[in-house]
Amino acid sequence: MMNYSMKTKGFTLVEVLVALVILSIALLALAGLMVTTTKNNSLGGHVTEAATFAQDTLERLRVSPLNSIPLNITTTDNPVGSTGIAYTRSWIAVPNIAFPNNTLDTITITVSWVDPTKLQPHTITIISTIPL
């Protein structure tokens, strides 16, 4: 009776090794997931920053005097984001002839940048109208 109870206490070396292998596989899967999540969060931050630059330009144009907005001319600048990425922001205002008396200008704002980790280009475009 005593020998039987001594043998059933604790884990064998094989059981411990199998548990470690299963734990290792699970941790490797989580590590891969963390890498993907970090990259996606980074891309989301860049998209948010680019959208903020585009919105900034749109709001600046909306409060500008109407005669100070050049029509049919593309304007470009290169703001640098908080992460150090250089964005290229361009915009153009075009009279909208679909409305009577040309009462609206169509503004197209494009912000582009290159992802520093993959060297992959990204672009967002915002199209809006400004009343004349």
Protein Blocks (a to p, Z undefined) as FASTA:
>chain_A
ZZmmmmmgcjdfklmmmmmmmmmmmmmmmmmmmmmmmmmmmmmmmmmmmmmmmmmmmmmm
mmpcfklpcghiacddddddfkopacdddddddddfkbghilaccdddddddddfklopa
cdddddddddZZ
